[in-house]
Amino acid sequence: MKITDIRATTVAVPLEAPLLHSNGAHWGRFVRTIVEVEADNGLVGLGEMGGGGESAEAAFRALAPYLEGHDPFELEALRFKIANPTASLYNNRTQMLAAIEFACIDLLGQHLGVPAYDLLGGRIRDSVPFASYLFYRYPGASGVPEVRTPGQLVEHARALKAEHGFTVHKLKGGVFPPDYELECYLALAEAFPGDRLRYDPNAVLSMDEGVRFGKAIEHVANDYLEDPVWGLEGLRLVRERVDVPLATNTVVVNFEQLAANVLRRSADVVLLDTTFWGGIRACVKAAGICETFQVGVSVHSSGELGIQLATMLHLGAVLPNLTYAADAHYHHLAGDVIEGGKLPYDGGRIAVPSGPGLGVRLDRDKVAEYVELYRELGGYPYDRDPGRPGWYPLVPNERWADPAVPLGAL
């Protein structure tokens, strides 16, 4: 089996409402690049990458002649062909490698008639648990309400729990002042006394704010405090002062950083991202190192559609040390590009696809619909907020000045 072609298509898939985060916002849609790798036996493997547009599509087109004739079984050679670590000083292709690795693993599974998890060591669980992943948000289409106050946040979490069965709740913070977000977080803890919680301000708190927030939640049933401040050294200093496990998805995203965290412990939990780490196989390797050195493991979400969600599920299926619920933006999507629509939650979990390869296939009509939506709306800057023209993020961040002011519709 040899690669004969690579195709890349940009789509915009709507969200139920625009989601706020410390660095800006998701502007009511996710822009993603769908990657198709075709082989000489007629099979097509699927991959996915965040962002898109002509430059992203052109980059994948440029790889097509370079990878033509490559055997998808040769995944280690693929890594060096696309993202040689020394060449990455000049051309970081890690996320492109991930998308093509996804597609190659999908090809291998289809070719052999086995699910991807069988190629990764075999599944040890049939479904993967997920956290609710709560965002402050602007009002959305069709009357979807804003989420700004503690009461609105609790109501939103109740609705998600009732619909999907979540028992872990993650609040994406860094939007409002820390004391206000602490009030919101404690309201969640009071409303869901039997559930676990986690808080992630995307590393924009000052050292004093991070320590103060961490100490104020020590009595809560926390999974962890994720990236309260920036950098491994900052996390280490907070960890010394706060009796809450610390987690990161921002400053441990490769093996050199993982080694630094092992030698000088800063984070107790590493959130593995199948895109940021360069593929599913890299995350499996990293999880093995974490298992050896007793570093906790969870799975990070970077705004996935069904293709990347499938990679997260196959990863979660094979990791014995996945002791935390995974993150997913998935329930905020208003649609998906895969056949059958969005994969369902059941009791806060999503079943691992059991079909060949990744176990998902494209709904061509939906892809066409979301291609047109991208052509209509285009992309958006991740680090800007459409509700605050002229604002840009700082570290430590200058957050929304007055939580009492309604966020307003877009």
C-alpha positions in Angstrom: 0.0 0.0 0.0 1.4 3.4 -1.1 0.2 7.0 -0.7 -1.0 8.4 -4.0 -2.6 11.7 -3.0 -3.3 14.1 -0.1 -6.3 16.5 -0.1 -7.1 19.2 2.5 -10.4 21.0 2.9 -11.3 23.9 5.2 -14.6 23.8 7.0 -16.4 26.0 9.5 -18.7 24.1 11.9 -21.0 26.2 14.0 -21.0 26.2 17.8 -24.2 26.6 19.8 -22.8 29.9 21.1 -19.5 31.9 21.0 -17.2 30.7 23.8 -14.9 33.0 25.8 -11.4 32.1 27.0 -8.5 34.1 28.5 -6.9 34.7 25.1 -10.0 35.8 23.2 -12.9 33.7 22.0 -14.2 31.0 19.7 -16.3 33.2 17.5 -19.3 30.9 17.2 -17.6 28.3 15.0 -14.7 26.1 14.8 -12.5 26.3 11.7 -10.8 23.0 10.9 -8.9 21.4 8.1 -10.1 17.9 7.0 -7.2 15.9 5.5 -7.7 12.9 3.2 -4.8 10.6 2.4 -5.5 8.3 -0.6 -3.7 5.0 -1.2 -3.1 3.0 -4.3 -5.7 0.4 -3.1 -8.5 2.9 -3.3 -8.7 3.4 0.5 -8.9 6.9 2.0 -7.7 7.7 5.5 -9.0 10.7 7.4 -7.1 13.3 9.4 -7.9 16.7 11.0 -6.1 19.8 12.0 -7.1 23.1 13.7 -7.4 26.2 11.6 -7.5 26.3 7.9 -7.7 28.5 4.8 -5.6 28.6 1.6 -2.2 28.5 3.4 -3.1 25.4 5.3 -4.5 23.7 2.3 -1.5 24.7 0.2 0.9 23.3 2.8 -0.8 19.9 2.6 -0.8 20.0 -1.2 2.9 20.7 -1.1 3.4 17.5 1.0 1.6 15.3 -1.6 4.4 14.9 -4.1 6.9 14.5 -1.2 4.9 11.7 0.4 3.8 10.0 -2.9 4.8 6.4 -2.8 5.3 6.4 1.0 4.0 3.2 2.7 1.5 4.2 5.5 2.8 1.3 7.6 6.2 3.2 7.9 4.9 5.6 10.6 8.3 6.2 12.2 9.8 7.2 8.8 6.8 9.4 8.3 7.7 11.3 11.5 11.1 12.2 10.3 10.0 13.0 6.7 7.5 15.6 8.0 8.7 16.8 11.4 12.4 16.0 11.8 13.2 17.5 15.3 16.3 19.4 14.0 14.4 20.8 11.0 11.6 22.0 13.2 13.9 24.9 14.3 13.0 26.3 10.9 9.7 24.6 9.9 7.5 23.2 12.7 5.2 20.7 11.1 4.1 18.9 14.2 0.4 19.5 13.7 0.6 18.6 10.0 2.3 15.4 11.0 -0.5 14.6 13.4 -3.2 15.0 10.7 -1.4 12.8 8.3 -0.5 10.2 11.0 -4.2 10.0 11.9 -5.0 9.3 8.2 -2.3 6.7 7.9 -3.5 4.9 11.0 -7.0 5.1 9.5 -5.7 3.6 6.3 -3.9 0.7 8.1 -7.0 -0.2 10.1 -9.2 -0.2 7.0 -6.6 -2.2 5.1 -6.3 -4.8 7.9 -9.9 -4.7 8.9 -9.2 -3.7 12.5 -9.9 -0.7 14.6 -7.1 1.8 15.3 -6.9 0.8 19.0 -5.8 -2.7 17.9 -2.8 -1.1 16.1 -2.0 0.8 19.3 -1.8 -2.1 21.8 -5.4 -3.1 22.1 -8.3 -1.5 24.0 -8.7 -1.9 27.7 -11.9 0.2 27.9 -14.9 0.4 25.6 -15.7 4.0 26.3 -13.9 7.1 27.6 -15.3 9.5 30.3 -15.4 13.2 29.6 -15.7 16.4 31.6 -18.5 18.9 30.9 -16.1 21.7 29.9 -18.0 24.9 30.8 -17.3 28.2 29.2 -18.5 31.8 29.8 -20.2 32.5 26.5 -22.1 35.1 24.5 -25.7 34.5 23.6 -26.0 32.1 20.6 -28.4 31.5 17.8 -31.9 30.3 18.4 -32.1 31.8 21.8 -29.1 30.0 23.4 -28.5 32.1 26.5 -25.3 33.7 27.6 -23.3 32.3 30.5 -21.8 35.0 32.8 -23.2 34.8 36.3 -22.7 32.0 38.9 -26.4 31.1 38.6 -26.2 30.9 34.8 -23.1 28.8 35.0 -24.7 26.3 37.4 -27.9 26.2 35.3 -25.8 25.5 32.2 -23.9 22.7 34.0 -27.2 21.2 35.2 -28.5 21.1 31.7 -25.3 19.4 30.4 -25.3 16.9 33.2 -29.0 16.1 32.5 -28.4 15.7 28.8 -25.0 13.9 28.8 -24.4 12.5 32.3 -21.2 14.4 33.2 -19.9 13.9 36.7 -16.7 16.0 36.2 -17.0 19.7 35.5 -14.2 21.9 34.1 -14.5 25.7 34.1 -12.6 27.6 31.4 -11.5 30.7 33.2 -9.3 33.7 32.8 -12.2 35.8 31.4 -13.3 37.7 34.5 -11.4 38.8 37.7 -10.1 35.8 39.8 -12.3 36.6 42.8 -15.4 36.5 40.6 -14.4 33.3 38.9 -13.7 31.8 42.4 -17.3 32.7 43.3 -18.5 30.9 40.1 -16.3 27.8 40.8 -17.5 27.5 44.4 -21.1 27.8 43.2 -20.4 24.7 41.0 -18.9 22.9 43.9 -22.0 23.6 46.1 -24.4 22.7 43.3 -22.7 19.3 42.5 -21.4 18.0 45.8 -20.7 14.4 44.5 -18.9 15.5 41.4 -15.3 16.4 40.6 -14.2 19.8 39.4 -11.2 21.4 37.6 -10.4 25.0 36.8 -8.3 26.3 33.8 -7.5 30.0 33.4 -5.1 29.3 30.5 -2.0 30.4 32.4 -2.9 34.1 32.6 -3.1 34.6 36.4 -0.2 36.3 38.2 1.7 34.3 40.8 -0.2 35.9 43.7 -3.5 35.3 42.0 -2.7 31.7 41.2 -1.7 30.9 44.8 -4.6 32.8 46.3 -7.1 31.0 44.0 -5.5 27.6 44.6 -5.5 28.0 48.4 -9.2 29.1 48.3 -10.3 25.9 46.6 -8.3 23.4 48.7 -11.4 22.1 50.4 -13.2 21.4 47.0 -13.3 18.0 45.3 -10.7 19.1 42.7 -9.3 16.9 40.0 -6.6 19.6 39.5 -5.9 23.2 38.9 -4.8 23.5 35.3 -2.2 26.1 34.1 -3.0 28.8 36.7 0.2 30.6 35.8 2.6 30.5 32.8 5.6 28.2 32.6 7.1 25.2 34.3 8.8 27.3 36.9 5.7 29.3 37.6 3.7 26.0 38.1 6.4 24.6 40.3 6.2 27.7 42.6 2.4 27.4 42.8 2.7 23.7 43.4 5.0 24.3 46.4 2.4 26.6 48.0 -1.0 25.0 47.2 -2.4 21.7 48.2 -4.2 21.0 44.9 -2.7 18.9 42.1 -1.5 21.0 39.2 -2.0 20.1 35.5 -0.8 21.5 32.2 -1.5 21.3 28.5 0.5 24.4 27.6 4.1 23.8 28.7 4.5 20.1 28.4 3.7 19.3 24.8 6.9 17.5 23.8 9.3 15.0 25.2 12.0 17.5 26.2 9.5 19.4 28.3 8.2 16.1 29.7 11.7 15.2 30.8 12.1 18.6 32.4 8.9 18.0 34.3 10.1 14.6 35.5 13.4 16.0 36.7 11.9 19.1 38.4 8.2 18.3 39.1 6.0 21.2 38.2 2.8 19.5 37.0 1.2 16.5 38.6 -1.0 15.8 35.5 -0.1 16.2 31.8 -3.0 16.6 29.3 -2.0 14.8 26.1 -3.2 16.3 22.8 -3.1 14.1 19.7 -2.5 17.2 17.6 -0.1 19.1 19.7 2.1 16.1 20.4 2.2 15.1 16.7 -0.1 12.1 16.6 -1.7 9.3 18.6 1.6 7.3 18.8 3.5 10.1 20.4 0.8 10.4 23.1 1.0 6.7 23.8 4.8 7.0 24.2 4.4 10.0 26.5 1.7 8.2 28.6 4.2 5.4 29.1 6.8 7.8 30.5 4.2 9.4 32.7 3.3 5.9 34.0 6.9 5.2 34.9 7.4 8.5 36.8 3.9 8.6 38.3 2.8 11.7 36.4 -1.0 11.7 35.9 -2.5 11.7 32.4 -5.6 13.2 30.9 -6.6 14.0 27.3 -6.7 17.6 26.1 -9.2 19.1 23.7 -8.2 21.5 21.0 -11.6 22.1 19.4 -12.1 18.8 17.7 -14.6 17.6 15.1 -15.5 13.9 14.9 -12.3 12.8 13.2 -10.0 14.1 15.9 -12.5 13.1 18.6 -12.0 9.5 17.2 -8.3 9.8 17.7 -8.9 10.9 21.3 -11.2 8.0 21.9 -8.7 5.4 20.5 -6.0 7.0 22.6 -8.2 6.8 25.7 -9.1 3.2 24.9 -5.5 1.9 25.2 -4.0 3.9 28.1 -4.1 2.0 31.4 -3.1 5.2 33.3 -5.9 7.4 32.0 -7.4 8.1 35.5 -9.0 11.4 34.7 -11.9 12.3 32.5 -10.9 13.7 29.1 -11.7 17.2 27.9 -13.8 17.9 24.8 -15.4 20.9 23.2 -17.5 18.4 21.3 -20.8 19.0 23.0 -20.7 22.7 22.1 -20.8 21.9 18.4 -24.1 22.3 16.5 -23.1 19.7 14.0 -20.3 17.5 12.7 -18.7 16.3 9.4 -19.0 12.5 10.1 -21.7 10.1 9.0 -24.5 9.7 11.5 -23.9 13.1 13.1 -22.2 13.8 16.4 -21.1 10.8 18.5 -23.4 10.5 21.5 -22.6 10.7 25.2 -23.9 8.1 27.5 -23.4 8.6 31.3 -20.7 11.2 30.6 -18.8 8.8 28.3 -18.4 8.3 24.6 -18.1 4.8 23.1 -14.8 4.1 21.2 -15.6 3.5 17.5 -15.2 -0.2 16.7 -15.1 0.0 12.9 -12.0 -0.4 10.9 -9.4 2.4 11.3 -10.7 5.4 13.2 -14.2 4.1 12.7 -15.7 7.3 11.3 -16.3 8.3 7.7 -17.1 11.7 6.1 -20.7 12.9 5.5 -20.0 14.6 2.1 -23.1 16.7 2.2 -22.2 18.1 5.6 -18.7 18.8 4.5 -20.0 20.7 1.5 -22.3 22.7 3.8 -19.5 23.6 6.1 -17.2 24.5 3.3 -19.8 27.0 2.1 -20.1 28.3 5.7 -16.3 28.9 5.8 -16.4 30.7 2.4 -19.2 32.9 3.8 -17.7 33.7 7.2 -14.0 33.0 6.8 -11.6 32.4 9.7 -11.2 34.4 12.9 -8.3 35.3 15.2 -8.1 33.0 18.2 -6.5 35.7 20.3 -9.2 38.4 19.8 -12.6 38.9 21.3 -15.4 40.1 18.9 -17.2 41.7 21.9 -14.2 43.8 22.9 -12.8 45.6 19.8 -9.2 46.6 20.2 -8.6 44.3 23.2 -5.7 41.8 23.1 -4.5 39.4 25.8 -1.7 40.0 28.2 0.1 37.6 30.6 -0.9 38.2 33.4 -4.1 39.1 31.8 -6.3 42.1 32.0 -9.7 40.5 32.3 -13.2 41.8 31.7 -13.4 44.8 34.0 -17.0 44.5 35.3 -18.7 41.1 35.5 -22.0 42.9 36.1 -22.0 44.3 32.6 -24.0 41.9 30.2 -21.8 40.4 27.6 -24.2 41.2 24.8 -25.2 39.4 21.6 -23.0 39.1 18.6 
